[in-house]
Amino acid sequence: PTIQKHSNDLPCECVRLIDTTAVAGPLRRGVIMFGGILLLVLLFPLVVSVTPPSKAPHRVCRRCCDHLEPPESSTTRAAPPQQMPEVRAFINMTILKGDKGDRGDKGTPGKAGVEGLSGARGPMGPKGSKGPIGAPGDACKTQHSAFSVGRRKALHSVEYYQALVFDTVFVNPYEHFNMFKGKFYCYVPGIYFFNVNIHTWNFKETYLHIMQNDQEKVILYAQPSERSIMQSQSIMLSLELNDEVWVRLYKRERENAVYSDDVDVYITFNGYLIKPSVE
């Protein structure tokens, strides 16, 4: 038989034993024993000096390009693989730029910017015309409305109805009475008191009405007489906003007239608010 002794990277040593198959009997056994003892004596130093073989190293899988890398030693660890550099693609947009698209929808308005400084004051404009009288103010405040006007000219009836127009103002603080039209306009709704005084004409009939808008409310009448007299009529009316109150002379179906002159005032028309609708 052949005995092989292995070591890392060491050549194998072989020792061939004496074949004792040809020796027979006691001699063969003696020779075998002697040869075995001699062999043990000769090989003992070698066996003692040789360390037992270590386990076979782990075989590493290699690629076809491993010969370009330095061989890995048995005592050092394999170096970690090198990290590949990051590659980023760059696209030149000027080359891929297309035609200009349509204009988009208008976006929502942004926040208001900081207010700028005030500009210089401009020149004063021309004075405007006087506007109409406004509506009454706060109901918590005391409201007033009153007027008293007179006429210095006589008036005769014609083919149509006439409104008595007055030329003298006694009281008209809020200008609720329109002197041009001869009418009182209600700007404070409520209960009003009205009174009209006239002087009759000799031998002529006197025929007038106190009107609310286009309705005849009360009549002031005097029959023809050879002597003229003073005649009066009074009434209380509940008025709404913009109602009109005025005095109307009857038309010529009946010859009638009222008298006055430039010296004295014979004709007067008065009115004032008693109680407003809203207090």
Order of alpha helices (4+ residues) and beta strands (2+ residues): beta-beta-alpha-alpha-beta-beta-beta-beta-beta-beta-beta-beta-beta-beta-beta-beta-beta
